[in-house]
Amino acid sequence: MVNNLYRMCKTHITLPFNFFCYTDDPKGIDGNVGVIDFVDHDFDIIVYNKLFMFSEHFDKQLPPGQRVFFDLDLIIKMNIDHVVTYQKGDLTLIDAQWREKHPHGYPSFHHPFNSSCMTWSSPNTRSIWNHVSEDPEKFMAKYYWGMDSFMFYEKDNINVDIQYFPHRQFYSFMYGVDFEENHIHDPIHNGYRPSKFVDIVKKIPVVLFNGPTKPEDYLKMFDEFYAS
């Protein structure tokens, strides 16, 4: 999967970039991809390890300049120079507009932050790692749904200016483009079939395969929302 993402980046990014993979298993990774060794912090929720990218230790292993991060579970479909160079605030991430917005706030697992792609350059982002390191057990218990929840609900305490990429640069294969658009095209199933509005999604450069983590859950959703 690392090599596949590297090939997509090389194909769809024309700007000069160095490529790195943060992993505990560098076997078979393309030689043009630098490897940053995974540091196991014994987190109960393993995805919290991703926050280590904002640590001083991690930062010193990379050349200076803009940082761009991609999860492995996505596909880059067309040129994304405008995405990887986009920087607003200290940290830029995806606005998960496919999630329903509530007038009185979100439950802990339902918020607009999605970190499948992020850009940053400011050293201010180091406070993200410093903050979670103060009491990781407390934060993992409080924000059990993941580190995106931690960043959203602790953003004021972290004191990092977190902004979003422009709308419609990313969409979710499982959950569609945005909640209102989903209901226009598929009101019964909340738009869980992007094929219902293919003329929109084919113009969006990156598709995320976020959603269930077990294969049987994917199969169940596919049978319910895509098979018909």
C-alpha angles and dihedrals in degrees: 000000000000091000091047091054090046091053091049091050093048090049098046103033116071095178123093110265137160114228125219136174123207103211147137092220115051094169113131096005114145110266091234090065116085116222124224109194116242115246113211110217093178092243114175088219104049096201088070086075087076089073088067087079087077094056124108089238092057094041093057091059092063130070116254121272139053118357120210122186130193129184114227095240098077140082124224107212104179144002113320103179088123090055100047092047094046113110126168121166120340094309132019123201141158122290103222094216092166087077118090114252118225123209092222099045136274134290111247094265096044115068137120099257119108119169099190085116126021137168127197143149105168118107085220088084089073088080089069091067093038091054098049089046090061092074113350094171091057094048095046090051093046096043099033092157092072149277094299088064089049092053093046098049096036097043094109092050091045090052094213122140102235117187137172136249114247115280120275100023090111135029135181119245089211102036107031132226108305134341098250093045090048092056093049092056102030112014095166097056098029091250098296090154114073087183085076089071104027093152088067101042095046088066094052111092102212130043121195124212093204120147136074117023099209122075092228090057091053091050091050092051092045092052092047102042109020109029096072 
